[in-house]
Structure formats: structure tokens, C-alpha cells
Amino acid sequence: MCLFGLLGCSAAINDYQNTKPVFNLFNYFDGNVAAWGMLQDRSGKQTRRFTVDIKGTVVNNTLTLEEDFVFNDGEKQRRVWVITQLADGTYTGRADDVVGEATGVALGNTLHWQYVLRIPVDGTSYDITFNDWMHLQDEKHLFNTAKMTKWGFTVGTVTLFFAKQL
């Protein structure tokens, strides 16, 4: 009985089927978006804060996102995503520090996005799995939580807030 209770605690994209407003990834990120967030370790302790300037460009069924991060310790990072919408409405994406291909599906106000990110730490790198849930609040605001895992164990969480520049 406990096992069934635990299994029922996991979110599924179908849980958001009838939520509004409907999240269209390409429409939301076409143009400029400001974002800010934090990283927390597995205990919930905040370890870093950051801001992100995002410029999105849509051409046909491809979204290019240029993301410029600035962390509270002064570190700067850049990630460029190239995201494609497939015929069935799902998404795939690539970036230089993403291992393989990211996959996603949107339903209602939510996008579920999954990928493996190669993260450099002290001269080595770790492949960390990201399980992102993005929820559209209104035409301007989007929030995201990402669970980070390694070998199935939670190693941290990212919380991120977006504001589309209308």
C-alpha cells in the first residue's frame, strides 16, 4: 500500500492537460526574456544565485535561445539552445554542454523538459540529469523547477523565474 502512495506522488504531464493559459514554448521565448534563480544542494541549502538574459529567435519550426548567465560569484556562462518542434508537437533540443538530445512535451500551461548537462567542477566534469517542469503563470511570467540527479540520486534543485519583455 505504501508503494502505491509513493508512486502517486510523482507529477505527470497529463496532470496539466486542462490548465490555462496554454504554454507555447516558441511564442513565449521569441524575443527577450529576463530570468533569475538559485541552485540548492540536496539538503535544500542555497549554493548559488544567478541572472540570465535570454534572446530567442524563431525560424520555422526551430527556436534558438541565447542564454547569458551571471552568477553571484561573478562567473559568466553562455548556453545556446537549438530547439525543434516535431510533427507530433513534442520538442527536441541541443546545446554544446548537453549530452545527447533534450526532449520535451507541453500540455496545458506546462512543459516537461529532460536532458543531461555536462557540468565542469574543479578540473573534471559530471553528467547531471535535469528534470525540468516549466509552468506558465500568465503571458509574461513563467516559473521552472528542475530536479538534478546523478545515478538516480537527487544532487540538487534549480528554481528559476522568467519575465518576458513585452
MARLUM-322712 format. One record per atom (N, C-alpha, C): residue in one letter; x, y, z. Coordinates in steps of 0.02 Angstrom, whole numbers, padded with zeros to 5 digits, always signed. Each point is the difference from the previous one (the first is absolute). Example, Ala and Ser with C-alpha at 12.3 -4.5 7.8 and 13.67 -1.06 7.14 Angstrom:
2
a+00660-00284+00390a-00045+00059+00000a+00045+00060+00000s-00018+00053-00036s+00042+00059+00003s-00039+00055+00037
***
This chain:
166
m+00041-00060+00000m-00041+00060+00000m+00043+00063+00000c+00055-00001+00039c+00045+00058+00002c+00031+00013-00068l+00016-00052-00036l+00030+00007-00066l-00047+00037-00047f-00064-00017+00002f-00049+00035-00043f-00006+00073+00019g+00005+00016+00064g-00002+00069+00023g+00059+00040-00025l+00059-00031+00001l+00060+00034-00025l-00003+00011-00075l-00024-00050-00036l-00005+00007-00073l-00048+00055-00019g-00051+00011+00039g-00050+00051-00015g+00025+00070+00011c+00058+00008+00031c+00027+00066+00016c+00037+00033-00058s+00013-00037-00052s+00039+00026-00056s-00045+00035-00050a+00022+00060-00022a-00040+00037-00049a+00006-00032-00069a-00052+00007-00039a-00001-00023-00069a-00025+00057-00043i+00023+00004-00062i-00020+00055-00043i-00076+00002-00010n-00033-00058+00001n-00073-00001-00009n-00037+00034+00057d+00033+00009+00058d-00031+00036+00056d-00016+00072-00019y+00032+00027-00052y-00007+00071-00019y-00042+00010-00063q-00032-00053-00023q-00036+00000-00063q-00050+00058-00007n-00035+00016+00052n-00053+00051-00005n+00019+00067+00032t+00064+00011+00014t+00020+00062+00032t+00008+00056-00051k-00012+00060+00022k+00005+00059-00042k+00045+00051+00034p+00032+00046-00036p+00000+00005-00072p+00043-00056-00031v-00014-00015-00063v+00038-00052-00034v+00070+00026-00015f+00050-00040+00017f+00070+00019-00009f+00024-00020-00069n+00019+00050-00040n+00030-00012-00065n+00074+00021+00006l+00044-00048+00002l+00071+00012+00011l+00029+00051-00048f-00015-00007-00065f+00027+00045-00050f-00026+00070+00007n-00065+00008+00013n-00028+00067+00009n+00029+00035+00060y+00007-00037+00056y+00024+00031+00061y+00072+00024-00008f+00043-00041-00028f+00071+00017-00003f+00021+00038-00063d-00046+00016-00045d+00017+00040-00058d+00008+00073+00023g+00062+00024-00001g+00014+00068+00025g+00045-00003+00061n-00006+00051+00043n+00043+00005+00059n-00036-00020+00063v+00035-00039+00041v-00026-00023+00064v+00054+00009+00053a-00019+00027+00057a+00046+00006+00057a-00017-00056+00049a+00051-00028+00032a-00012-00054+00047a+00048+00006+00059w-00019-00030+00056w+00042-00002+00059w-00018-00063+00040g+00050-00024+00037g-00014-00062+00036g+00055-00018+00049m-00006-00061+00025m+00048-00025+00049m+00010-00075-00007l+00058-00022+00024l+00017-00070+00004l-00001-00019+00074q-00026-00059+00015q+00000-00025+00068q+00031-00070-00002d+00037-00017+00053d+00028-00067+00004d-00054-00049+00022r+00018-00063+00008r-00051-00051+00016r-00033+00011+00067s+00032+00038+00045s-00030+00013+00066s-00048+00060-00003g+00000+00036-00057g-00042+00060-00006g+00036+00065+00012k+00065-00004+00017k+00039+00061+00012k+00015+00035-00066q-00013+00064-00001q+00016+00040-00060q+00075+00004-00008t+00024-00018-00061t+00072+00001-00012t+00021+00054-00049r-00044+00020-00045r+00016+00053-00048r-00065+00035-00021r+00009+00063-00022r-00055+00038-00030r+00025+00024-00067f-00047+00016-00045f+00021+00022-00066f-00056+00039-00034t+00021+00038-00052t-00047+00032-00045t+00015-00025-00070v-00050+00004-00045v+00009-00022-00069v-00035+00049-00046d+00036+00022-00051d-00030+00038-00055d-00008-00049-00057i-00061-00004-00027i-00016-00049-00052i-00026+00036-00061k+00028-00018-00058k-00026+00026-00064k-00021-00060-00041g-00063-00001-00018g-00027-00056-00039g-00017+00022-00071t+00014-00044-00047t-00015+00012-00070t-00034-00062-00028v-00058+00010-00031v-00038-00056-00030v+00005+00006-00076v+00021-00055-00032v-00001-00006-00072v-00031-00068-00016n-00059+00003-00032n-00038-00060-00017n-00013-00041+00063n+00024-00062+00003n-00014-00042+00058n+00061-00005+00047t+00043+00052-00001t+00060+00000+00042t+00004+00063+00042l+00014-00009+00064l+00010+00054+00047l+00073-00001+00022t+00035+00057-00009t+00068+00006+00025t-00002+00046+00061l+00025-00025+00056l+00002+00039+00062l+00073+00014+00018e+00017+00064+00003e+00066+00021+00022e-00007+00022+00073e+00030-00039+00045e-00006+00012+00072e+00067+00023+00029d+00001+00059+00031d+00060+00026+00031d-00012+00004+00076f+00036-00043+00037f-00006-00006+00072f+00053+00042+00035v-00018+00031+00056v+00047+00032+00045v-00016-00026+00070f+00049-00033+00032f-00008-00028+00066f+00022+00050+00054n-00024-00010+00061n+00014+00047+00054n+00075+00003+00017d+00039-00050-00020d+00072+00002+00012d+00038+00032-00058g-00037+00026-00051g+00031+00034-00056g+00010-00044-00061e-00007-00066+00007e+00009-00044-00057e-00053+00014-00053k+00022-00003-00063k-00046+00009-00057k+00000-00063-00042q-00058-00019-00023q-00007-00058-00045q-00047+00019-00057r+00010-00034-00055r-00045+00010-00058r-00021-00069-00024r-00064-00006-00013r-00027-00062-00029r-00045+00021-00059v+00009-00034-00055v-00043+00012-00058v-00038-00065-00014w-00065+00003+00008w-00044-00057-00015w-00026+00007-00071v-00005-00055-00035v-00037-00004-00063v-00053-00053+00011i-00063+00024+00000i-00057-00042+00017i-00045-00007-00061t-00019-00062-00014t-00043-00015-00057t-00066-00028+00024q-00054+00025-00030q-00066-00029+00013q-00013-00053-00053l-00014-00061+00024l-00013-00055-00045l-00073-00001-00022a-00016-00040-00050a-00068-00003-00028a-00051-00020+00052d+00019-00041+00049d-00048-00022+00051d-00008+00051+00056g+00034+00059-00005g-00007+00052+00050g+00052-00004+00056t+00040-00052+00002t+00053-00005+00050t+00060+00042-00023y+00049+00007+00045y+00058+00040-00014y+00064-00040+00010t+00051+00016-00038t+00068-00024+00012t+00046+00060+00000g+00055-00006+00037g+00046+00056+00004g+00071-00022+00009r+00045+00045-00022r+00072-00012+00007r+00034+00064+00023a+00054-00010+00039a+00044+00055+00020a+00069-00031+00010d+00052+00040-00003d+00068-00026+00003d+00015-00041+00062d-00029+00019+00058d+00015-00036+00062d-00054-00051+00018v-00046-00013-00047v-00051-00051+00010v+00024-00065-00032v-00004-00054+00038v+00021-00065-00025v-00059-00030-00038g+00010-00013-00063g-00054-00027-00041g-00052+00053-00014e-00063-00019+00006e-00055+00043-00019e-00049+00009+00058a-00023+00061+00009a-00053+00014+00048a-00067-00017-00032t-00048-00019+00042t-00067-00015-00026t-00051+00035+00044g-00055+00019-00031g-00053+00034+00038g-00068-00008-00031v-00050+00010+00043v-00069-00001-00022v-00038+00052+00040a-00044+00037-00035a-00041+00051+00033a-00072-00021+00000l-00034+00015+00055l-00071-00014+00005l-00029+00051+00049g-00055+00033-00020g-00028+00052+00042g+00050+00055+00011n+00009+00021+00063n+00047+00055+00014n+00071-00024+00016t+00015-00064-00015t+00062-00030+00024t+00041-00032-00055l+00067+00006+00007l+00047-00035-00042l+00043-00045+00045h+00005-00063-00017h+00045-00046+00034h+00060-00010-00046w+00060+00017+00025w+00061+00003-00041w+00054-00040+00036q+00032-00048-00034q+00050-00044+00031q+00064-00002-00042y+00057+00000+00034y+00064-00002-00034y+00056-00016+00049v+00059-00015-00026v+00060-00011+00040v+00048+00057-00016l+00022+00034+00052l+00045+00057-00007l+00069-00020+00027r+00052+00013-00040r+00069-00013+00022r+00024+00062+00036i+00013-00008+00066i+00018+00056+00043i+00073-00006+00022p+00042+00050-00017p+00070-00002+00023p+00005+00021+00074v+00040-00039+00038v+00011+00015+00071v+00073-00017+00016d+00038+00049+00019d+00069-00011+00023d+00041-00044-00046g+00002+00015-00064g+00041-00036-00047g-00027-00065-00026t-00059-00019+00021t-00033-00060-00027t-00070+00020-00021s-00039-00047-00024s-00070+00017-00018s-00046-00057+00021y-00062+00018+00013y-00051-00047+00022y-00060+00006-00047d-00028-00057-00019d-00061-00001-00040d-00059-00004+00048i-00038+00054+00003i-00056+00006+00047i-00065+00001-00040t-00047-00041+00021t-00066-00003-00032t-00045+00055+00029f-00030+00038-00045f-00047+00053+00019f-00071-00021-00020n-00046+00007+00047n-00070-00014-00011n-00037+00066+00015d-00013+00039-00053d-00028+00067+00006d-00076-00001-00008w-00033+00040+00041w-00072+00012-00007w-00009+00076-00004m-00024+00024-00058m-00012+00071-00011m-00076+00011+00000h-00022+00051+00038h-00071+00015+00006h-00012+00073-00018l-00043+00012-00050l-00017+00067-00020l-00052+00029+00047q+00016+00057+00031q-00046+00033+00046q-00049+00045-00038d+00027+00039-00047d-00039+00045-00042d+00043+00015-00061e-00021+00046-00043e+00037+00011-00062e+00072+00024+00010k+00014+00026+00060k+00066+00028+00014k+00043-00044+00046h-00030-00037+00046h+00037-00034+00053h-00001-00076-00007l+00059-00029+00010l+00010-00072-00004l+00045-00020+00057f-00015-00057+00033f+00046-00024+00051f+00018-00071-00014n+00060-00019+00025n+00030-00064-00016n+00033-00029+00063t-00011-00064+00010t+00037-00037+00050t+00033-00059-00036a+00062-00012+00018a+00038-00055-00031a+00032-00042+00054k-00015-00063-00001k+00033-00047+00045k+00062-00026-00035m+00057+00002+00034m+00063-00024-00028m+00017-00066+00033t+00015-00051-00042t+00017-00066+00027t+00063-00027-00032k+00033-00045+00038k+00058-00037-00024k-00009-00071+00025w+00001-00049-00045w-00011-00071+00017w-00065-00010+00037g-00051+00041-00016g-00065-00007+00032g-00008+00035+00066f+00053+00030+00026f-00003+00035+00064f-00004+00075-00011t-00043+00034+00037t-00006+00072-00005t+00063+00034+00026v+00029+00043-00041v+00060+00037+00021v-00014+00075+00008g-00058+00023-00023g-00016+00070+00008g-00064+00019-00037t-00017+00064+00007t-00059+00028-00031t+00016+00069-00027v-00028+00016-00058v+00003+00067-00028v-00070+00029+00001t-00007+00061+00024t-00063+00036-00003t+00013+00063-00041l-00044+00012-00049l+00013+00053-00048l-00066+00036-00016f+00003+00066-00004f-00058+00041-00017f+00017+00039-00063f-00049+00004-00046f+00009+00035-00064f-00050+00057-00006a+00021+00055-00031a-00045+00056-00015a+00012+00020-00073k-00050-00012-00042k+00005+00017-00071k-00004+00076-00006q+00045+00027-00040q+00001+00072-00012q-00048+00017-00057l-00059+00023+00018l-00052+00014-00050l+00009+00068-00032
***
